[in-house]
Structure formats: structure tokens, C-alpha cells
Amino acid sequence: MRVLVVNTGSTSVKLRLLDADDTLLDRYDLAVVDGRLPADQVVRALRSLGPCDAVGHRVVHGGTAYRSAVRIDDRVRRTLRSLTELAPLHQPQALAAVDTLRDLLPGVPQVACFDTTFHSTLPEAAATYALPAPWRKRFTLRRYGFHGLSHAYAARRAAELVGGDPGRVVTAHLGAGASLAAVRDGRCVATTMGFTPLEGLVMATRAGDVDPGLMLWLLREGRLTYEELDHGLTHRSGLAGLAGTADLREVVKRAETGDAEARLAVDVYLYRLRGKVAAMASALDGLDTLVFTGGVGEHQPVVRSGAAAGLGFLGVRVDEEADRTAVPDAELTAEGSRVRVFVVAAREDLQIAGETREALA
């Protein structure tokens, strides 16, 4: 079965065509304009890519309705639309891609593969917020977790690289969005993102963990409007709020030249990352394998080595030369390290293609 994988981000869409053996046949990247895919560009892309037997979509939020990939029909689409408020950067764009491809490829089945699925195995203690029970029941308030497609692939790839059971694994998906997952026996037992993709690590434009009392204070007596707070937390925080740019590559370069704001941004980023890796390790009662993936995880040695520098108490040691020259997939483990460390190319396309075939089997 040839699967067209549609990986929809907030500003771009990655199209990948994979054959039945998961060989990448072709690729095409498109920009999202005003929340929609330009139909003419999609038509050109489909002509270039060739025919497919199914379409697999990355969908950020499946809520509690979906714990595995599902074939998209009108009912499924309505349910996904109802979850837009929980993932406003991604859900509308994914639905736009579904609609566009439904019109251009009538009769070709489309499947939604969810970033939340991998985290549906979270134990209740890890998924439950200490909020009033009536709130939790009425609004289904819980930790959902995100980047699950990437975490699932990274954990599976770690097992292949280790050549067996990787033991207690922490996967670090570090990109514009960033999150960690604690994985044992292929199942997620803890993660850093929560009810929405705002919680956890410092990201490109998202703040990560913030004292909720601080946000209430900002809203109280009109210091900020709800709209200002929402926009600020989603689009103006994180690296952008600390250093004035969301591009970590630029932040690192500025930090190396002595820029104080950029240096602080890198320090805050790494401080939060190290602390959260340690938290994931505590959920696993230790750590055997640490995996970096995503745009930042794959291409920023300063992040990998900087994180490892604060995790020596867990037995993490990175070979500096291997880290500096690493091309994914590669091992970075230093001699004497009790934890094996890898950098793995993000291949959500492989995860989506596999889940699409399984949903249609």
C-alpha cells in the first residue's frame, strides 16, 4: 500500500510518499497560507508525487475520543473540529489538509494519526491534575501529551540501535515545539506536555511551565486581556520572549559572541531541559537510554552536550567529538557512561504510514 503522509505544522505541510516497504519514494513541502493549503500548489505536488492508495494525516489532538489511528469520515471530522481550541496552532491546518485532499483525491481513504495516542497509556497518577473533581469530569481535564508520533518512532528506533530492549528510555523531541516522554516496554509512562501543547519545556515561541497564579495576576484588574495573554503565551514567549527570536540557531550564535540576552535564553532552555529529563527518569526509576530528535535535537550539539552536562548524576556522559560531528542516526555515548545516548532523525512519516495501514487493515 502506497501511503501519502501529510504532516501538517502551524506554517507548513510536509508531504511524503512511501511504498509498501516504507521506502521514501518522493517528498514535497508546502507553506500554509492564512490557515489553508493553496489548492494549486497541492495539485502540483500530487502530480509530482504520483498515485497513492491511502492518505495518513498527522493530527495533533485526538482528545479521549481516539486512542488509535482512525479512518476519517464526517463524524470523525466533526469530533476533530471540536478539539480545535485545545491545539489552535495545528488542528485547523490539519483539517484544512483533510478537506483539500478529500476534494482532490475522491475515493482515496484518509486516516487521522494522533500525537496524543502514544500518551494514552499514561498511568492515572501521571495523567491526573490535582483539580476539583467536578471540573475534571465536566471538562475532561487531564494530561494528554503531544509529539506522540515522534516519540513513538524515536523509542522504536532506539531499540533497533541498541539491538534489543533499550530499557528505561527518555525521548527528547526538540524543535519549535518541544517535549519529553518516559518510555518503558514501548509504552509512555510520563510526558512533559499536558492538556494543551503549552506546558513543559521552553520552546520557540511557547513559554512552557508558568505559575498559574502569575497568569491570574496578569488577568486581574485588566493588566492584560485574555486575548493578549493567549497570544503572548503562544506566539511571543519561549526563546522569542527571552532573546527576541524564535530561532535557536541565531540565539546560540549570539550567545557565543557574548550577547547577554541570548546567553540567558540558552541557559534557561538548558536548565528546564535538564530538570525535565531528570523528572522523566524519576518516573522510570532510572535511565538506560536517552534519545534526542527533532530539528533542534538533531542539529544543535550545544543543546545535547549542554543537557548531558547537568545529568551526570544519572550516569549520562556524551562524547564531545561524536556529538559535535554527529549525523543522525548516531550514538553519542562517552566511555564510562551508564546511559546510552543517541541522536535520531525524526521520522514521523514512518510512524504515520504504519498506523495508516493498520487502521485500514
N, C-alpha and C positions, 0 to 999 in steps of 0.2 A: 504493500500500500504506500503510494507516494503521498506524503503529508506536507502541506504548505503550513509552516509555522508562522503565526502572526504575533510578534512580541511588541505590544503597544506600551510605550512610555508616555510621559506627560507632554513631550515635544517631538517625539519621533516614533516611527514604526519600523521594526526590523522584520523583513520577510526572508524566510529560509525554506528552501525546498529540499526535503530529504527523501531518499528512496527507502525501500523496504528494509534495507540493511543499515539504515541510519547514515548512509553516505551523503554528505552535503553536496547536492547537485548544483545549486546556484543560490545567490543571495542578492538582496535588493533593499536599500534603506530609503525611507521616505520621511519627509517632515510633516508634522501635524500643523495645520493652519487653522486658527480660530476654532480649535477643538474638533476638526474634521479632517478626514483624509481627502485630498484633492482627487476626484474621480479620474481625471485624465491621467494623472501620474500612476494611479493604481492600474489602470488599463494597460499602460506601457509596461509596468512591472510584470503583470500577469503574462503578457505576450513574451516578455524576455525569459521568464521563469519556465514557462511551459505548463502542461496539464498536471492536475493533481487529483487524487481520489478523495481527499478529506482536507479540512482546514482545522488546525488547532490553534486556539487563541489563548494568550496569557491574559487572565482576568485577575486583578489584584484581590478583590473581596468576594468571597462566597458565603460569608456570614455563617450561621449554623445550619443553613438550608442544604449546603453541599459539602460533603466530606470526601468526595472523589470527583474526577472529571465527569462532565455530563454533556450529552448532545443538546444543542441549543434549539429550542422551539419558542413559540410565543410566550408560553408560561414562564420558561426559564428566563427569557429576556426581561419580562416584567419584574421578576424577582431581583435580577441583577440591577435593574434600573433603581429599585427601591433602596439599594445599598450605596448609591452614589454619594450620599452625604458623608459616608464613612471613609471614602477614598476619592475625594474630589479632584485630585490631580490626574488620576488614571482611569477610573471607571467610565467616565463619559467617552473618553477616547477609544477605549476597548469596545464599547457598544457601537460607536460610530464605525469602527472597522468591521464589526459583525454585520451591520446594516449594509455597508458598501459592498462587501463580498457576497452577501446574500443576493444582492441585485445583479452582480457581475458573474456569479457562479451559481445560477439556479440549479437546484438538484444535487449540489455537492454538499454532503453533510458537514456541519460545523460543530466543533466541540469546545467547551469552555474548560480550561485547566486553571486551577486556582492557586494563588500564592498562599492562601490560608489553609489549604488541605493538609500540608505537611505538619502543621502545628495542631491539627485536630486531635492528636494523641497526647496533648499536654495533660499531665495529672491535674486533678481539680485544685490541688493546693497551688499549682503554678498558674492556673488559668483564672483563678477567682480573685476579684478585687474586694477589699475589705470595706464594702459599701452597704448601705441598708438593703436588706433582702427584698423589700418591695421594689426598689429601684432596679436591682439586678434582674428580677423576674419580669418586670414590666417592659424594660428596655433591652433585655438580653445583654447586659453589661458583663463583659469578660475579656480576657486577653485572647486575641485572635492570632496575632503574629503575621508577618509578611515575608516576602522574598523566599517563600517556601519552595518554589520550583528550583531556584538556585541552590538553596541549602540541601535539598534532596539530592540533586546531582553531585554537589561537592562531597557530600558524605559517601555517596556510592563510589565516586571516583577515588576517594581516599582509600577505600577498601581495596580497589584494584591496584593502586600504587603500593600499598603495604603488602599486598599479596595474601590477604586473609582478613581476619577480624581486626579492624583498626582500634577496637576497644572504646574508650571514652573519648568522644570526638567533639571539638568545638569548631564549627564552621563560621567564618567571618566573611559575610558578603559586604564589601565596602565599595560603594560607588557614590553617585549623587544621593541616593538613599543608602542607608547602612543598617545592618542588624546582625546579631549573632544568634546561633542556635546550638543548644547542647543536645548531642545525639548519642544514643546507646542502642545497639542492635538495630540500627537503621530507623529508629523512632525518635522523634523530637520530644524531649522532656522539659525543656525550658527555652525561652527566647526573649529578646530584648524589646521588640515592638509589642504594642498592646492592642487596645480597642481600635486605634487608628494607627497609621504609619508615622505618627509624630513622636511616639515615645522611644526612649532608649538613647542611642549614640548621638553624638554631634554629627550632622550631615551637611550637605552643601548649602541648603537654604532652610533646613528644619532644625529646631533647637534641641531636639531630644528631650531628656528629662528636665522638667522645670517644676519648681514648687507650685502646686495648685493655688496656694494662698497668695503667691505673688500675682498670679493671673486674676484672682478675685479682687485683689487690691487695685490692679490697673483698671478693672471694670467699674469698681466702686466710685461713686460720685463723678462719673463721667471723665475720668482721666484718659481712658481710651474707649472707643465704641467697640461693640462686638466685631464689627467688620474690620476695624483697624487691628484688633488683636488677632483675629483669624488670619488675616493677610500677613501680619508680621511674623507669626509663629511658623507659617508655611513657606513664605517666599523671601523673608528678609532676615532670618535668623541663621543659626549654624555658622559655617565659615563666612558666609556673606555678612552676617551681623558682626562677626569678630574682626574680619580683615577687609571687608568691603568687596570681596569677590568670592564667588562660589567655587572657583576652580582651584583645587588643591595644588595642582602643578604650579600655578602662579604664586600661591601662598608659600610653598616650600622654597621657591627661588628667592622670594623677597626675604624670607626668614634667614636664608643663608647669607644675605647681604647685610644683615643686621637690623632689618625693619622690625620694630618693637611690636606693632600690632600683629604682623604675620607670625612672629615668634610665639606670641601669646596664643594665637589661633592654633598653631601646631601643638603647643603644649597642652592646651585644653582638649584638643582632639585625642591626643595620645593618652592623657590622664583618664578620660572617660572610657576609651577603648580598653586599656589595661584593667580598669576596675570591673568592667562588664565581662571580660574574658574570665577573670577570677570568679565572678559570680556564677557564670555558666559552669566552670569547673566544680564549684561547690555543689551545684545541682547534680553533678555526676559522681561526687565523692572522689574527685581526682581528674587527671587529664593524661591521655595517652597520645592523642593526635590533634594537632592544630592546623587548620586549613584556611588559607587566605584566597579569596576570589573576588570577582567584580572589578570594575575599572581601576579603582584605587588599589585594591588588594593585589591586583596583577602587576601594576606598573609603578608602584611607589615603594622602593626599598626602604626609604626613611620611615614609612609607616610600619612595615613589617618588623624591621630591626628595632624601631622605637618601642613598639608594643612588647616585643620579646625582652627588651632590656629591663622592663619592670615586672617580668613574670618568672624570674629566676627561681623564686621560692617554690614555684610549681614544677621546676625541673626543665623549663624551656630555655634552650640556647640555640641561637641561629648562627650559622657560618656566614660571616660578613661578606666574604668574597662570593660565595654561592648566592647570597641574597642580592648582592649588587649586580650580578650578571645573569640572574635567573630569567629564563624564558619558560612560561607555563607550557606543560605541566612539569614541575621540578621539585626536588627535595632540597630543603634549606637547613636540615638538621646539622648542628655542630657536634663534633666529637664530645662525648660525655653527657649529651643531653638525654634526659629521661623521657622527653616528649619528642615525637617525630613531627616535623614541621614541613608543610608543603604549600606551594602556590599552584593553584589550579585555574585553568581558563574557565570562565563562566559559560556553560553550555545549556542554558535553559531550553534551547531548541530541541536537544536530545530528550530532555525530560518531557517536554510538551508533546513531541511526536509519539513517545512511548505511551503516555497517558491517553492520547487521542486514539491510538489503535486499540488500547484496552477498553475504552469506553464504547467503541463501535463493534467490538468483537462479538 
